[in-house]
Amino acid sequence: MVEPADEGTVTDLPHDGKLADGSIPATPDDLFRRREALGIATSTVHHPPVFTVEEAKRVRGPVEGAHTKNLFLRDKKGRNMWLGVCLEDRDVNIRQLEGKMGTTR
């Protein structure tokens, strides 16, 4: 098991710590309680932040199941944002994705 990473806090957020809609972000414990309330069985592996699939593979070790990567995308003006999630070994053509989303990067 990998040692737990430091958890982010509200003070890590810009300005007053609130989200764009003015709300306060949920904590990891909030998420765990919500999944439990919904009856979703999970197991969690804590690890330091990783920024590439290769880093994730090294850090996680032998964990079964599908592994994903997250792609946080914004348009040129920074007004619209998307979170794309796909299998970790999938090649993603950002230019094609822009066209399908009807935006430019």
C-alpha positions as CSV (number, residue, x, y, z in Angstrom):
1,M,0.0,0.0,0.0
2,V,1.3,3.5,-0.9
3,E,1.5,6.0,1.9
4,P,-1.4,8.5,2.0
5,A,-0.9,11.8,0.2
6,D,-1.6,15.1,1.9
7,E,-5.2,15.9,1.4
8,G,-6.1,19.2,-0.3
9,T,-7.9,21.8,1.8
10,V,-10.2,24.6,1.0
11,T,-7.3,27.0,1.5
12,D,-5.7,25.4,-1.6
13,L,-8.4,27.1,-3.7
14,P,-8.0,30.5,-5.3
15,H,-9.4,33.6,-3.6
16,D,-12.0,32.8,-0.9
17,G,-11.9,29.0,-1.2
18,K,-15.3,28.8,-2.9
19,L,-16.2,27.2,-6.2
20,A,-17.4,29.3,-9.2
21,D,-21.1,28.8,-8.0
22,G,-20.2,30.2,-4.6
23,S,-20.4,26.8,-2.8
24,I,-17.7,25.2,-0.7
25,P,-16.0,22.1,-2.3
26,A,-16.8,18.7,-0.9
27,T,-14.1,16.9,1.0
28,P,-12.9,13.4,0.3
29,D,-14.8,12.3,3.5
30,D,-18.0,13.8,2.0
31,L,-17.5,11.7,-1.1
32,F,-16.8,8.5,0.9
33,R,-20.0,9.1,3.0
34,R,-22.1,9.7,-0.1
35,R,-20.9,6.5,-1.8
36,E,-21.6,4.6,1.4
37,A,-25.1,6.1,1.7
38,L,-25.8,5.0,-1.9
39,G,-24.6,1.5,-1.2
40,I,-21.6,1.7,-3.5
41,A,-18.8,-0.6,-2.4
42,T,-15.4,0.9,-2.9
43,S,-11.8,0.5,-1.9
44,T,-9.4,3.4,-2.0
45,V,-5.6,3.5,-2.6
46,H,-4.0,6.8,-1.4
47,H,-1.0,8.0,-3.4
48,P,0.8,11.2,-4.2
49,P,-0.4,13.2,-7.1
50,V,0.5,11.8,-10.6
51,F,0.5,13.7,-13.9
52,T,1.1,10.9,-16.4
53,V,-0.2,7.4,-17.0
54,E,3.4,6.1,-16.6
55,E,3.6,7.7,-13.2
56,A,0.3,6.2,-12.2
57,K,1.3,2.7,-13.3
58,R,4.5,3.0,-11.2
59,V,2.8,4.3,-8.1
60,R,-0.3,2.1,-7.9
61,G,1.3,-1.2,-8.3
62,P,-0.9,-4.3,-9.0
63,V,-4.4,-3.0,-8.6
64,E,-7.0,-4.9,-10.7
65,G,-9.7,-3.3,-12.8
66,A,-10.0,-0.7,-15.4
67,H,-7.7,2.3,-15.0
68,T,-8.6,5.7,-16.4
69,K,-7.0,9.1,-17.2
70,N,-8.7,12.5,-16.8
71,L,-8.3,15.2,-19.3
72,F,-9.3,18.7,-18.1
73,L,-9.9,20.9,-21.1
74,R,-10.8,24.6,-21.5
75,D,-11.7,26.6,-24.6
76,K,-9.4,29.5,-25.7
77,K,-11.2,32.1,-23.6
78,G,-11.3,29.8,-20.5
79,R,-15.1,30.2,-20.3
80,N,-16.1,26.6,-21.0
81,M,-14.5,23.6,-19.3
82,W,-14.8,19.9,-19.8
83,L,-13.6,16.9,-18.0
84,G,-12.9,13.9,-20.3
85,V,-12.4,10.5,-18.8
86,C,-11.1,7.5,-20.8
87,L,-9.2,4.3,-20.4
88,E,-5.6,5.1,-19.5
89,D,-4.0,3.6,-22.6
90,R,-6.4,5.2,-25.1
91,D,-4.9,7.7,-27.5
92,V,-6.8,10.9,-27.5
93,N,-6.7,13.3,-30.5
94,I,-7.4,16.7,-29.0
95,R,-8.0,18.3,-32.4
96,Q,-10.7,15.7,-33.2
97,L,-12.2,16.1,-29.8
98,E,-12.4,19.9,-30.2
99,G,-14.4,19.4,-33.4
100,K,-16.8,17.0,-31.9
101,M,-17.3,19.4,-29.0
102,G,-17.8,22.4,-31.3
103,T,-15.0,24.5,-29.8
104,T,-11.4,25.4,-30.3
105,R,-8.8,25.1,-27.7
